[in-house]
Amino acid sequence: MKYEARFTRFVVYLIAATLALSVIGIVGLAQEKVTLEMWSWRPEDADVYPEILAAFESTHPNIDVVFKPFKNTEYPSVLLTSLEAGEGPDIMQLKSYGGLQVYTKYLKALDGEIPALEGFTESALSGARGREDNVIYGVPFATQGLGIYYNTKIFEQHGISEPSTWDEFLAICQELQDNGVMPLANGGKDGWALEVVFAVVGPAFYGATDFYNAVTAGDTTFEDPAFVRALEKTLELKPYMPPGFMGVGYQDQRALFYNEQAAMCLAGAWEIGGFKRENPDLEFGIFAGPPEAEGEIAYVSSFTDGSYGMNKDTSHPAEALEFMTFLTSLEFGQPFTDLLAQLSCVPGVVCSDPQLNTFIELSANATPYITLCGFRWELPSGSVVIQGGLQEMFQGSLSPEEVASQLQEAMEEWYKPFQNGS
């Protein structure tokens, strides 16, 4: 009997030890470190994102998030190639509107998955929805506006004030140039940066939201004289761009402005934080693209900048969804706004940056960024077409009328209101 008792105790101990080791193994697996890759087209934010993401990692010690940026002009093809190969990041920054469409089959649908998205504005969510299925595929991250940055010290040195009309703006450019100051930092090497220039200047001349509504409804076309005139007005900036401006790329124009070599730069609200990081002593203000006549509205082209999408084939779906939920919180949105000086789409965020608040005030007269919001849904993309057209126009190989006709012809290939003539 003693032998049987000892044997029974041994079996009990063995089972208990086995169970204990199993529990330890389960706990160990639960605490196993998971790394999520987050891809972006914003190398200029590389030093800031780790600080923003620290709040998530502090409450999720088993999850590391690695922010991996790529050159903005290379990012779309790098991302698509990687996803097509069955790889890609766990989390990815996505362009809005049509910039989202090509990736939707690789993304997790977020409807019903993240309750906090119900609190986002429909304007923000519209840039993160699929065009055909209306499904939400991303967490919107910022609302942007486009305007004209100016170096306040240079303006003060030359007794210059913010212009209230287009002619005053051109006169300022001429005065600066006559005094040996480069008026504009903007170049033409990167077509998308020229598209931004047009989006700053154009609305005052083509009719802003009224024209946007008419052209997206198919009630007018891009060959409308008002749109052609907006292109002509944009071309009036050519004499005030840097020498060899067609070789000046996006990063070059940024450097010309934050290094105080150029007095002004037509650009988006996303530049505020970068300019301040690159040159903490830089003093600058912002005004909207000037209207033609005194007292007319100075419009600001605005758009939802993009969203964060989740790879539906991620190896860490639970952790990735937990991180996506974090991206909808004030714990993310507030430092995003504070540290990057960009207006987060997260409800409840408060802005304390004076220049960003200027953009918010100017955006009271917001109008849709025309080619991005309305014509970047299919191929050929309206943005790509006008970017190439603007480059040729500034080089002198296309007239404004030809740029407009080229854009109209390309959009007729897929934009149904143009095809139907309705």
C-alpha positions as CSV (number, residue, x, y, z in Angstrom):
1,M,0.0,0.0,0.0
2,K,2.9,2.4,0.8
3,Y,4.3,1.7,-2.6
4,E,0.9,2.4,-4.2
5,A,0.6,5.7,-2.2
6,R,4.0,6.8,-3.2
7,F,3.3,6.0,-6.8
8,T,0.0,7.9,-6.7
9,R,1.7,11.0,-5.2
10,F,4.4,10.8,-7.9
11,V,1.7,10.7,-10.6
12,V,0.0,13.7,-9.0
13,Y,3.2,15.6,-8.8
14,L,4.0,14.8,-12.4
15,I,0.6,16.0,-13.6
16,A,0.9,19.1,-11.5
17,A,4.4,19.8,-12.9
18,T,3.3,19.3,-16.4
19,L,0.3,21.6,-15.9
20,A,2.6,24.2,-14.3
21,L,5.0,24.1,-17.2
22,S,2.1,24.4,-19.6
23,V,0.9,27.5,-17.8
24,I,4.3,29.0,-17.8
25,G,4.6,28.3,-21.6
26,I,1.2,29.9,-22.2
27,V,2.2,33.0,-20.2
28,G,5.5,33.1,-22.0
29,L,3.7,33.0,-25.4
30,A,1.3,35.7,-24.2
31,Q,4.2,38.0,-23.3
32,E,6.2,37.2,-26.5
33,K,7.4,40.5,-28.0
34,V,5.6,41.4,-31.2
35,T,7.0,43.9,-33.7
36,L,4.6,45.9,-36.0
37,E,6.0,47.7,-39.0
38,M,4.4,51.0,-39.8
39,W,5.2,52.4,-43.3
40,S,5.0,56.1,-44.3
41,W,5.9,58.5,-47.1
42,R,7.1,61.1,-44.5
43,P,10.9,60.7,-43.8
44,E,10.8,64.2,-42.3
45,D,8.7,62.8,-39.4
46,A,11.1,59.9,-38.6
47,D,12.4,61.6,-35.4
48,V,9.0,62.4,-34.1
49,Y,6.9,59.3,-34.6
50,P,8.8,57.2,-32.0
51,E,7.9,59.9,-29.4
52,I,4.2,59.9,-30.5
53,L,4.1,56.1,-30.4
54,A,5.7,55.8,-27.0
55,A,2.3,56.2,-25.3
56,F,1.1,53.1,-27.0
57,E,4.2,51.1,-26.3
58,S,4.2,52.1,-22.6
59,T,0.7,50.5,-22.1
60,H,1.5,47.6,-24.5
61,P,5.0,46.4,-23.4
62,N,4.7,43.3,-25.6
63,I,4.3,45.3,-28.8
64,D,7.0,47.4,-30.5
65,V,6.0,49.6,-33.4
66,V,8.7,50.4,-35.9
67,F,8.1,53.5,-38.0
68,K,9.7,53.0,-41.5
69,P,9.5,56.0,-43.9
70,F,10.2,56.0,-47.6
71,K,10.8,58.8,-50.1
72,N,7.4,60.2,-50.9
73,T,7.7,59.9,-54.7
74,E,8.8,56.2,-54.4
75,Y,6.4,55.1,-51.6
76,P,3.3,54.2,-53.7
77,S,5.2,51.8,-55.9
78,V,7.2,50.3,-53.1
79,L,4.1,49.7,-51.0
80,L,2.1,48.2,-53.9
81,T,4.9,45.9,-55.0
82,S,5.4,44.6,-51.4
83,L,1.7,44.0,-50.9
84,E,1.4,42.2,-54.3
85,A,4.2,39.9,-53.2
86,G,2.1,38.9,-50.1
87,E,4.3,40.9,-47.8
88,G,4.1,44.6,-46.9
89,P,3.9,46.3,-43.5
90,D,1.4,45.6,-40.7
91,I,0.2,49.2,-40.7
92,M,0.6,51.6,-43.6
93,Q,-0.1,55.3,-44.4
94,L,-2.5,55.6,-47.3
95,K,-3.3,58.6,-49.5
96,S,-6.9,59.7,-49.4
97,Y,-9.6,59.3,-52.0
98,G,-8.3,57.6,-55.1
99,G,-4.9,57.2,-53.6
100,L,-6.5,54.6,-51.4
101,Q,-8.3,52.6,-54.1
102,V,-5.4,50.5,-55.5
103,Y,-4.7,49.0,-52.1
104,T,-8.2,48.1,-50.8
105,K,-8.0,44.4,-51.6
106,Y,-5.0,44.2,-49.3
107,L,-6.6,46.1,-46.4
108,K,-8.7,45.0,-43.5
109,A,-12.2,46.6,-43.6
110,L,-12.7,48.6,-40.4
111,D,-16.4,49.1,-40.3
112,G,-17.6,47.9,-36.9
113,E,-14.1,46.9,-35.9
114,I,-13.1,50.2,-34.2
115,P,-16.1,51.9,-32.5
116,A,-14.3,55.2,-32.0
117,L,-14.4,55.8,-35.8
118,E,-18.1,56.6,-35.4
119,G,-17.0,59.9,-33.8
120,F,-14.9,61.1,-36.7
121,T,-16.4,63.6,-39.1
122,E,-17.8,62.3,-42.4
123,S,-15.5,64.8,-44.2
124,A,-12.5,63.0,-42.6
125,L,-13.9,59.5,-43.3
126,S,-14.7,60.3,-46.9
127,G,-11.1,60.1,-47.8
128,A,-10.7,56.7,-46.2
129,R,-13.7,55.0,-47.8
130,G,-13.7,52.7,-50.9
131,R,-15.4,54.4,-53.8
132,E,-17.5,51.5,-54.9
133,D,-18.3,49.7,-51.6
134,N,-18.2,52.8,-49.2
135,V,-16.2,50.6,-46.7
136,I,-13.9,52.4,-44.3
137,Y,-10.3,51.1,-44.9
138,G,-8.3,53.5,-42.8
139,V,-8.1,55.7,-39.7
140,P,-7.9,59.3,-41.0
141,F,-4.9,61.1,-39.6
142,A,-4.9,64.8,-40.6
143,T,-6.8,67.6,-42.4
144,Q,-4.7,69.8,-44.6
145,G,-4.9,73.2,-46.1
146,L,-2.7,74.9,-48.8
147,G,-1.3,78.4,-48.6
148,I,1.6,80.7,-48.9
149,Y,4.4,80.7,-46.3
150,Y,6.4,83.9,-45.9
151,N,9.5,84.8,-43.9
152,T,8.4,87.6,-41.6
153,K,11.9,89.0,-41.1
154,I,12.4,89.4,-44.8
155,F,9.0,91.0,-45.2
156,E,9.8,93.4,-42.3
157,Q,13.3,94.3,-43.7
158,H,11.7,95.4,-47.0
159,G,8.6,97.0,-45.5
160,I,6.3,94.4,-47.0
161,S,2.8,93.4,-45.7
162,E,0.6,90.4,-46.6
163,P,-1.0,91.1,-50.0
164,S,-4.8,91.4,-50.4
165,T,-4.9,90.9,-54.1
166,W,-3.1,88.9,-56.8
167,D,-1.5,92.0,-58.4
168,E,-0.2,93.0,-55.0
169,F,1.3,89.6,-54.6
170,L,3.1,89.8,-57.9
171,A,4.3,93.3,-57.1
172,I,5.8,91.9,-53.8
173,C,7.5,89.1,-55.8
174,Q,9.0,91.7,-58.2
175,E,10.1,94.0,-55.4
176,L,11.9,91.2,-53.6
177,Q,13.6,90.1,-56.8
178,D,14.7,93.7,-57.6
179,N,16.3,93.8,-54.1
180,G,18.2,90.6,-54.6
181,V,15.9,88.3,-52.7
182,M,14.6,85.1,-54.2
183,P,10.8,85.6,-54.0
184,L,9.6,81.9,-54.3
185,A,11.2,78.7,-53.2
186,N,9.0,76.5,-55.4
187,G,10.5,74.4,-58.2
188,G,9.1,72.1,-60.9
189,K,11.1,68.9,-60.6
190,D,8.4,67.1,-58.7
191,G,5.1,67.4,-60.5
192,W,3.0,66.9,-57.3
193,A,4.6,70.0,-55.8
194,L,3.6,72.0,-58.9
195,E,0.1,70.6,-58.4
196,V,0.1,72.2,-54.9
197,V,1.1,75.5,-56.4
198,F,-1.9,75.4,-58.8
199,A,-4.1,74.4,-55.9
200,V,-3.0,77.5,-54.0
201,V,-3.5,79.9,-56.9
202,G,-6.2,78.4,-58.9
203,P,-9.4,78.5,-56.8
204,A,-9.6,82.3,-56.9
205,F,-9.7,82.3,-60.7
206,Y,-11.7,79.1,-61.6
207,G,-14.4,79.8,-59.1
208,A,-13.5,77.6,-56.1
209,T,-16.3,75.3,-54.8
210,D,-18.9,76.5,-57.4
211,F,-16.6,75.3,-60.2
212,Y,-15.7,72.1,-58.3
213,N,-19.4,71.2,-57.9
214,A,-20.1,72.0,-61.6
215,V,-17.1,70.0,-63.0
216,T,-17.6,67.0,-60.7
217,A,-21.3,66.9,-61.8
218,G,-20.3,67.1,-65.4
219,D,-22.0,70.4,-65.9
220,T,-18.8,72.0,-67.2
221,T,-15.4,70.7,-68.2
222,F,-11.7,71.5,-67.5
223,E,-11.7,73.4,-70.9
224,D,-13.9,76.0,-69.3
225,P,-12.3,79.5,-69.8
226,A,-12.2,80.1,-66.0
227,F,-10.1,76.9,-65.5
228,V,-7.8,77.9,-68.3
229,R,-7.4,81.4,-66.8
230,A,-6.4,79.8,-63.5
231,L,-3.6,78.0,-65.3
232,E,-2.5,81.2,-66.9
233,K,-2.4,83.0,-63.6
234,T,-0.3,80.2,-62.1
235,L,2.2,80.5,-64.9
236,E,2.7,84.2,-63.9
237,L,4.8,82.9,-61.0
238,K,7.5,81.5,-63.3
239,P,9.7,84.6,-63.3
240,Y,9.9,84.5,-59.5
241,M,10.9,80.9,-59.0
242,P,14.5,79.9,-58.3
243,P,17.1,79.8,-61.1
244,G,16.9,76.5,-62.8
245,F,13.6,75.9,-61.1
246,M,12.8,72.8,-63.1
247,G,15.7,71.1,-61.4
248,V,14.5,72.2,-57.9
249,G,12.8,69.3,-56.1
250,Y,10.5,69.2,-53.2
251,Q,13.2,68.8,-50.5
252,D,15.2,71.5,-52.3
253,Q,12.4,74.0,-52.1
254,R,11.8,73.2,-48.4
255,A,15.5,73.9,-47.7
256,L,15.4,77.2,-49.7
257,F,12.6,78.4,-47.4
258,Y,13.7,77.1,-44.0
259,N,17.3,78.2,-44.7
260,E,15.9,81.7,-45.4
261,Q,17.2,81.8,-48.9
262,A,13.7,82.4,-50.4
263,A,11.1,84.7,-49.0
264,M,8.0,82.6,-49.7
265,C,6.9,79.1,-50.4
266,L,3.5,77.8,-51.7
267,A,2.9,74.7,-49.6
268,G,0.7,72.7,-47.3
269,A,0.0,72.9,-43.6
270,W,2.0,69.7,-43.1
271,E,5.2,71.8,-43.5
272,I,4.8,73.8,-40.3
273,G,6.4,71.2,-37.9
274,G,9.2,70.4,-40.4
275,F,10.1,74.0,-41.0
276,K,10.3,74.6,-37.2
277,R,12.4,71.5,-36.6
278,E,14.8,72.3,-39.4
279,N,15.3,75.9,-38.3
280,P,14.0,76.7,-34.8
281,D,14.9,80.4,-35.4
282,L,12.7,80.6,-38.5
283,E,10.0,83.2,-38.2
284,F,7.2,82.8,-40.7
285,G,3.6,83.6,-41.3
286,I,1.0,82.3,-43.7
287,F,-1.6,83.8,-46.0
288,A,-4.1,82.3,-48.5
289,G,-3.7,82.5,-52.2
290,P,-4.7,86.1,-52.9
291,P,-8.0,86.8,-54.8
292,E,-8.1,88.9,-57.9
293,A,-9.8,91.9,-56.4
294,E,-9.9,93.6,-53.0
295,G,-12.7,92.2,-50.8
296,E,-13.0,88.9,-52.7
297,I,-12.7,85.6,-50.8
298,A,-9.2,84.2,-50.4
299,Y,-9.8,80.4,-50.7
300,V,-7.8,77.6,-49.2
301,S,-7.7,74.2,-51.0
302,S,-8.3,71.6,-48.3
303,F,-8.5,67.8,-48.1
304,T,-8.2,64.8,-45.8
305,D,-4.5,64.1,-46.0
306,G,-4.6,60.3,-45.6
307,S,-5.3,57.4,-43.3
308,Y,-3.6,54.5,-41.6
309,G,-4.6,51.1,-43.0
310,M,-4.1,47.6,-41.7
311,N,-2.7,44.8,-43.7
312,K,-5.5,42.1,-43.7
313,D,-2.8,39.4,-43.9
314,T,-0.7,40.7,-41.1
315,S,0.9,38.0,-38.9
316,H,-0.3,39.9,-35.8
317,P,-3.9,40.7,-36.4
318,A,-4.9,41.2,-32.7
319,E,-2.0,43.4,-31.9
320,A,-2.4,45.4,-35.2
321,L,-6.1,46.0,-34.5
322,E,-5.2,47.1,-31.0
323,F,-2.7,49.6,-32.4
324,M,-5.3,50.8,-35.0
325,T,-7.7,51.5,-32.1
326,F,-5.0,53.6,-30.4
327,L,-4.7,55.7,-33.6
328,T,-8.3,56.9,-33.0
329,S,-7.5,58.1,-29.4
330,L,-6.6,61.4,-27.9
331,E,-3.5,59.7,-26.6
332,F,-2.4,59.6,-30.3
333,G,-4.2,62.6,-31.8
334,Q,-3.0,65.3,-29.3
335,P,0.7,64.6,-29.5
336,F,0.4,64.1,-33.3
337,T,-1.0,67.7,-33.4
338,D,1.5,69.1,-30.8
339,L,4.7,67.5,-32.1
340,L,4.0,67.4,-35.9
341,A,2.0,70.7,-36.0
342,Q,-0.7,69.0,-38.1
343,L,-4.4,69.0,-37.3
344,S,-5.3,65.5,-36.3
345,C,-8.7,64.1,-37.3
346,V,-9.2,62.7,-33.9
347,P,-12.2,64.4,-32.2
348,G,-11.4,66.6,-29.2
349,V,-7.8,67.5,-30.2
350,V,-6.9,71.1,-29.2
351,C,-4.4,73.1,-31.3
352,S,-2.0,75.5,-29.6
353,D,0.4,76.1,-32.6
354,P,-0.1,79.7,-33.8
355,Q,0.8,78.9,-37.5
356,L,-1.5,75.9,-37.6
357,N,-4.2,78.0,-36.0
358,T,-3.7,80.5,-38.9
359,F,-4.4,77.7,-41.3
360,I,-7.5,76.7,-39.3
361,E,-8.7,80.3,-39.5
362,L,-8.0,80.6,-43.2
363,S,-9.8,77.3,-43.8
364,A,-13.1,79.0,-42.9
365,N,-13.0,79.6,-46.7
366,A,-12.0,76.0,-47.6
367,T,-12.6,74.6,-51.0
368,P,-11.9,71.0,-52.2
369,Y,-8.4,70.3,-53.5
370,I,-9.9,69.8,-57.0
371,T,-7.8,67.1,-58.7
372,L,-7.2,65.2,-55.5
373,C,-10.7,65.1,-54.1
374,G,-12.6,64.8,-57.3
375,F,-10.4,63.1,-59.9
376,R,-7.9,60.9,-58.2
377,W,-10.1,57.8,-58.1
378,E,-9.1,55.8,-61.2
379,L,-6.4,55.8,-63.9
380,P,-5.4,58.0,-65.5
381,S,-5.4,60.0,-62.3
382,G,-6.4,63.7,-62.7
383,S,-3.5,64.6,-60.4
384,V,-0.9,62.7,-62.4
385,V,-2.2,64.2,-65.7
386,I,-2.2,67.8,-64.4
387,Q,1.2,67.3,-62.7
388,G,2.8,66.4,-66.0
389,G,0.9,69.1,-67.8
390,L,2.0,71.8,-65.4
391,Q,5.6,70.7,-65.8
392,E,5.4,71.0,-69.5
393,M,3.5,74.3,-69.2
394,F,6.3,75.8,-67.0
395,Q,8.9,74.4,-69.4
396,G,7.1,76.2,-72.2
397,S,6.1,73.1,-74.3
398,L,2.4,73.3,-73.5
399,S,0.0,76.2,-73.3
400,P,-2.6,76.5,-70.5
401,E,-5.3,75.7,-73.1
402,E,-3.4,72.5,-74.0
403,V,-3.0,71.5,-70.3
404,A,-6.7,71.9,-69.8
405,S,-7.6,69.9,-72.9
406,Q,-5.2,67.2,-72.0
407,L,-6.7,66.9,-68.5
408,Q,-10.3,66.9,-69.9
409,E,-9.5,64.2,-72.5
410,A,-7.8,62.0,-69.9
411,M,-10.7,62.3,-67.4
412,E,-13.2,61.4,-70.1
413,E,-11.6,57.9,-70.2
414,W,-13.2,56.9,-66.9
415,Y,-15.2,59.8,-65.3
416,K,-18.8,58.9,-66.0
417,P,-20.4,62.3,-65.8
418,F,-18.1,63.4,-68.7
419,Q,-19.0,60.3,-70.6
420,N,-22.7,60.7,-70.1
421,G,-22.7,64.4,-70.8
422,S,-24.9,64.9,-67.8
